[in-house]
Structures are given as C-alpha cells and as structure tokens.
Amino acid sequence: MKEATSTVFCTNCGMENNAKAKFCTKCGKPLVAVNDDGTETKNESVEPKKSIFDSATSRLNGWTGGTGAVKVSWKDFFAEVLKSHTEDEAEDIFIAGTKKTTPALSEISDEKVQPWLFSRILIVIIVAGILLSILTNLNQSMGDLMATDVIISIAVPMSALVLFFEINIFKNISFYRIGKIMLLGGILSLILTIIINNLVIVSNLDFIGALLTGIIEETSKLLIAAYFVNKLNIKRIFNGLLIGAAVGTGFAAFENIQYMFEGNQLASLSSALIRTFCSISDHTEWCAIATAALVIVKGSEKLTTSTFTNIRFLRFLVLVIVIHMLWDWSMFDNLGYIRYAVLAVITWVTVFVMIHAGLREVKKLQLSVQDE
C-alpha cells in the first residue's frame, strides 16, 4: 500500500488535518485517510473520553431528539453585542412578527443566532434607574425611590425577554403579542401560584419547602404558557422558548417588584440590584426551557394529557424544578453567589441545547420543503 497523503479531511465536519493525526482537531471524530490508490485507511484508536460538559450536553441533546454533544460558544453567541448597530436595525427587530414582516422559511438562516438588542435594552433601563436615583436625591420623594427600585428590579427580566424575542429566527410572533402574554401570563401564573400556596402551605425553605416551591411555581408558569401554546398553535421550538420566556418574564418582573415592598418597608437600591442580578437565569429561562420541551413533544398536534406525561417533556420539567429547588434551598445559603453562578451555567447550557435543537428543526424543515 502506498504512503498516505500529507493531509486528510474529516468525514464528519470537513476539517483539514495532518494525515498522521488519529482524531479531527475540530470535532474529535476518528479520521479516515484516503491513500494515493484511492483506498481508505481508518486511524484505529480508542475514542477519546468525553468531558463532563460534553457528556451533559450530549445527554440533554438526546432528550430533544438529537445526538452528540453540543458546542457552546459564549463568544460566538454574544459576538454582535460589542459591534455597532443602527437604530434602523433595532426597529427592524421589533417590527418582526406581523403578516407583512414574517419571513418565508427559505429566508431563515439555520446556522446560528446572535442576539444583541437585549444588551441595549438593559443599558437603557439601567440608565433610567440611575436618572431616577439622581431625581430621588434631588427631590427626596418616596415615589421617586419606589420608581427607582421597580425599574432596576425588572431590568434583567425585560432585557432577557428581548433576547428570546431576537433568537426566535422564525420572526413569526410580534412583540405586541409577546407583551400581552408577558403581562397577562405573568399575572395569571402568580395568581395560580398563590392559590396553590394557600392550599399547600410552605413555611420555610428547607428541602421539602424548596422542592414544593419549585414544583408549584414551575408548574403554574408552565400551565399558563401551555394555554398560550395551545391557543396560538405553537409547534416550533424557538416559538416555545419565546412563549415560555414571556410568561416567565412577567412572573419574574412582578415577583421582583413584590420583593421591593416588605410590609411597610421599601427595599434599598442594593436589594433591587441584587434581585435584578439574580434574574440572569431564573423564571424567564426556566419557563422557556419547560415550554420548549412541551412544544418538542407536542409538535404539530394538539396538547393532550399524553403530552404532559411524555418522558421527554418530564425530564426537562423535572430539571428546571430541581434547579429552582437548589436555587431556594436554605442549606446552600452559605455558598453565597457561587450557588447561583453554578445554577446559572446549568440553566443557560440547557437553553443553548434548546437553541441547537431549534436550529436543527429549521434545517429539517427546509430540507423537507426542498425535497417536495
């Protein structure tokens, strides 16, 4: 057999590698070398062990119906944030979702999503909070202080909703409609939560209390989100993420506002900052994950009891309930913000897996149309 060529292209991702390499430097798959006589020689070796991160994303991806680990690149995802964008670009994002502005399936890119407008919204709300703080110092008005706390406490949930609006690459749901779902869905899910809490009294946040809180709040949000999913006949993963994020954002925003008023005492500005900072990965993202999982199982069919009992959906619902429980459990209070940081990473990695599943769905839809 003749000597193999100096380079070899990976049959999995197309990356050019040295012919002596056993695995692709990009995707890690075993390489197959093509010799000068046209024969193939597979570099035999033991498959490299997966990292804990790859094993986790592979498992989550399997729950969505995919295979293999999911590459999570924060740098690539947020690449557009630091770039300059015009007001016209921002307006183009917000006018999406109407009959005249919803793109055709063939016009949708299935490569990546790179949101950026959410960061501008976050900055605007924070600047508004700073200006209100200045006004409070000048005016010494309790009303101004209340307004400052409220604006700051909802800064992150509101900007997170814009992020999920941006990553809905179908661009088939208007911000006007999402705004209604956020307001009504958030309030309705809080009402349902309070009703259940009155039936199942949670006295403290020990293991049982934290678990019950997670079950009650995540189930309440999901049921309201499911109503909108059924009403709008949502059948795409990105749409499910957005609907869930809208309900979750309403819940998070109103809950944060509630925490600004403990009895007759108004919370401090630092408390408002802590509440909004911790909202970087809570109700908005948890409800988005659970609702997207519901849509994955639902598909083009109507919601039925079997949809809610499907193991593929229940895995994600249990996951967000457990994350919520660990978020609240008093046993980990001594860990401080380390606990929230770890749970935030787990939450957002799961969101990334859902985004990956959504892009895979778009590609599948486009291929099916081409084959017709």
C-alpha positions, 0 to 999 in steps of 0.5 A: 500500500502506498504512503498516505497523503500529507493531509486528510479531511474529516468525514464528519465536519470537513476539517483539514488535518495532518494525515498522521493525526488519529482524531479531527482537531475540530470535532474529535471524530476518528479520521479516515485517510484516503491513500494515493490508490484511492483506498481508505485507511481508518486511524484505529484508536480508542475514542477519546473520553468525553468531558463532563460538559460534553457528556451533559450536553450530549445527554440533554441533546438526546432528550430533544431528539438529537445526538452528540454533544453540543458546542457552546460558544459564549463568544460566538453567541454574544459576538454582535453585542460589542459591534455597532448597530443602527437604530434602523436595525433595532426597529427592524427587530421589533417590527418582526412578527406581523403578516407583512414582516414574517419571513418565508422559511427559505429566508431563515438562516439555520446556522446560528443566532446572535442576539444583541438588542437585549444588551441595549435594552438593559443599558437603557433601563439601567440608565433610567434607574440611575436618572431616577436615583439622581431625581430621588436625591434631588427631590427626596420623594418616596415615589421617586425611590419606589420608581427607582427600585421597580425599574432596576428590579425588572431590568434583567427580566425585560432585557432577557425577554428581548433576547428570546424575542431576537433568537426566535429566527422564525420572526413569526410572533410580534412583540405586541403579542409577546407583551400581552402574554408577558403581562397577562401570563405573568399575572395569571401564573402568580395568581395560580401560584398563590392559590396553590400556596394557600392550599399547600402551605410552605413555611420555610425553605428547607428541602421539602419547602424548596422542592414544593416551591419549585414544583408549584411555581414551575408548574403554574408558569408552565400551565399558563404558557401551555394555554398560550401554546395551545391557543396560538398553535405553537409547534416550533421550538424557538416559538416555545422558548419565546412563549415560555420566556414571556410568561416567565418574564412577567412572573419574574418582573412582578415577583421582583417588584413584590420583593421591593415592598416588605410590609411597610418597608421599601427595599434599598437600591442594593436589594433591587440590584441584587434581585435584578442580578439574580434574574440572569437565569431564573423564571424567564429561562426556566419557563422557556426551557419547560415550554420548549420541551412541551412544544418538542413533544407536542409538535404539530398536534394538539396538547393532550394529557399524553403530552404532559406525561411524555418522558421527554417533556418530564425530564426537562420539567423535572430539571428546571424544578430541581434547579429552582429547588437548589436555587431556594434551598436554605442549606446552600445559603452559605455558598453565597453567589457561587450557588447561583453562578453554578445554577446559572451555567446549568440553566443557560447550557440547557437553553443553548441545547434548546437553541441547537435543537431549534436550529436543527428543526429549521434545517429539517424543515427546509430540507423537507420543503426542498425535497417536495 
